Amino acid sequence: MTLWNGRFSSPMAKSLWDLSESYSFDHVLYAHDIAGSRAHVRGLAHAGLLSGDECAALLTTLDAILREFEDGTFTRDESDEDIHTAIERRATELAGATGAKLHTARSRNDQVATTLRLFTRDAVTSVARDILTLLDALDEVGATDPGAYLPGYTHLQRAQPVLLTHHLGAHAWSLLRDVERLIDARERMNVSPLGAGALAGTSLPIQPAFTAELLGFREPFANSLDAVSDRDFVAETLFALSMVGIHLSRMGEELVLWTSEEFGFATLGDDFTTGSSMLPQKKNSDVAELARAKSGRLVGNLTGLLVILKGLPLSYNRDLQEDKEPLFDSLRHVTLMINALAGAYRSMTFHAETARRAADDPNLVAIDIAERLVQEGVPFRQAHEQVGQLVGEAVRRGGSLLDVVEQSEEFSRFADLFASGASLNARTSPGGSGPAAQTEQAERLSAARDRAAERLA
């Protein structure tokens, strides 16, 4: 039996039922729907719409239904279109006429909106905490060899040497922005729609502020039409998750490069790599490739929801049922990505000597010569041109920049800049990649992480 069967003379056609039912995916909301229903019951009693005994009976019934879900004994009836009707149907079976009062002063519209906000609020908190765990993994990798360094790249061409801790710190800062975005989204979604009804509120004397406080919302809705139709919080969450995915994809791409024979900067543990069905010698960084690929799935979920939302008139439309599967999917896959990459980094062996040799490429000293000339009073553009000519000569000779510098009467005084690690150590500016700048950076990163953890608490 549907919630509206009194209006209709025939049951829903099977093809429409198959299109409409959402229990198959929204059953995961059971705990949050029951939490919303518990608050609603207490709100009805507070408004004098339920007696004390009725309130107690319904709360006991909802607790019993929650236990059925948790121990796996809840049975879906063939008439249960979604998780919300399933719970109300079961409450009526257990509590009889009192159970039938559960939906007083409530529409499925404000019920669904409340349940989904409660679920999403918890979910973004969980994802943000997982990201902080990934930050711990990056920190552990850097701590294994604080002096390790490698080439930094622009256009995937060697540019300047950077400490490994500096490089991993760049990922950490981007991930911290993701945490902040998730927390900000959580704050904006922390408004209760419960009490908005179908779209215009109710004539019954409910108090939305009362139930909002019970559910831990910052405040109740201000406009009932907006309350039941707003899915900004889902779109914003999907955007934040997409950005997490983009950052994880970049990290995955980097691990693919680092673990290749051509780079040779790192090796992942056997427990985070796969083999080949044909080639016995292969050790593949599939974990990184899958993290890279799944970002497209996250972006697709965001795009799909935005297209659904773009043309909907006020207030509620059934189109909004399509908000849940992309949200559930993105939450699941971004969590898989975070946890797998955290494990991959912890399994990683960084080949510091290979990376050091690449970072000590003589061509990477070009900017150091130019900056030494600037310190001597040469305008930077002139210094850039002079050093560029030296690099060009080295290319034409088929030799190294060091050879050209040592053989030049004018520039041989700069040969000391080619010592191993000298270019790295010269990067002393605040926020830069050299050792001298790392202490402040580590302190700032740690403080930012602590602030994020405090906001999550």
Buried (B, 14 or more C-beta within 10 A) or exposed (E): EBBEEEEEEEEBEEEEBEEBBBBEBBBBBBBBBBBBBBBBBBBBBBBEBBEEEBBBBBBEBBEEBBEBBEEEEBEEEEBBBBBBBBBBBBBBEBBEEBBEBBBBBBBBBBBBBBBBBBBBBBBBBEBBBBBBEBBEBBBBBBEEBEEBBBBBBEEEEBBBBBBBBBBBBBBBBBBBBBBBBBBBBBEEBBBBBBBBBBBEBBEBEBEBBBBBBBBEBEEBBEEBBBBBBBBEBBBBBBBBBBBBBBBBBBBBBBBBBBBEEEBBBBBBEEEBBEEEEEEEEEEBBBBBBBBBBBBEBBBBBBEBBEEBBEEBEEBBBEEBBBBBBBBBBBBEBBBEBBBBBBBBBBBBEBBBEBBBBBBBBBBBBBBBBBBBBBEEEBEEEEBBEBBEEBBEBBEEEEEBBBBBBEEBEEBEEBBEBBEEBBBBEBBEEEEBBBBEBBEEBBEBBEEBBEBBBEBBE
